[in-house]
Amino acid sequence: MGHRDKARNTVRVAKGKTKEVAGKIAGDERLEADGRTDQKLGHLMQAGEKVRDAFKE
């Protein structure tokens, strides 16, 4: 399950970056902000996975 979670978090970061760029291009501040939020959430979840992995060892 750990690999699936890591992949899901990586996808969340990538989708967030896509939303952010699309928001910049379209001039949609809300979409841009949603993208940044998704990226931060993905990075936060990745950090949580790293902590969990550290305690497994």
C-alpha positions in Angstrom: 0.0 0.0 0.0 2.9 2.4 0.6 3.9 2.5 -3.1 0.3 3.3 -4.1 0.1 6.1 -1.6 3.5 7.6 -2.8 2.3 7.4 -6.4 -1.0 9.0 -5.5 0.8 11.9 -3.7 3.1 12.4 -6.7 0.1 12.5 -9.0 -1.5 15.1 -6.7 1.5 17.3 -6.9 1.6 17.0 -10.7 -2.1 17.8 -11.1 -1.6 20.7 -8.8 1.2 22.1 -10.9 -1.0 21.6 -14.0 -3.9 23.5 -12.4 -1.6 26.3 -11.3 -0.2 26.8 -14.8 -3.6 26.6 -16.4 -4.8 29.2 -13.9 -2.0 31.5 -14.8 -2.6 31.1 -18.5 -6.4 31.6 -18.2 -6.0 34.4 -15.7 -8.1 32.4 -13.2 -6.7 33.2 -9.7 -9.0 30.6 -8.0 -7.7 27.7 -10.2 -4.1 28.9 -9.7 -4.7 28.9 -5.9 -6.3 25.5 -6.0 -3.3 24.2 -7.9 -0.9 25.5 -5.3 -3.0 24.0 -2.5 -3.0 20.6 -4.2 0.8 20.8 -4.6 1.3 21.7 -0.9 -1.0 18.9 0.2 0.8 16.4 -2.0 4.2 17.5 -0.6 2.8 17.3 3.0 1.5 13.8 2.4 4.9 12.8 0.8 6.6 14.0 4.0 4.3 11.9 6.1 5.1 8.9 4.0 8.8 9.5 4.6 8.3 9.8 8.3 6.3 6.6 8.3 9.0 4.8 6.3 11.6 6.0 8.8 9.8 4.5 11.7 9.3 1.2 9.8 13.1 0.7 9.7 
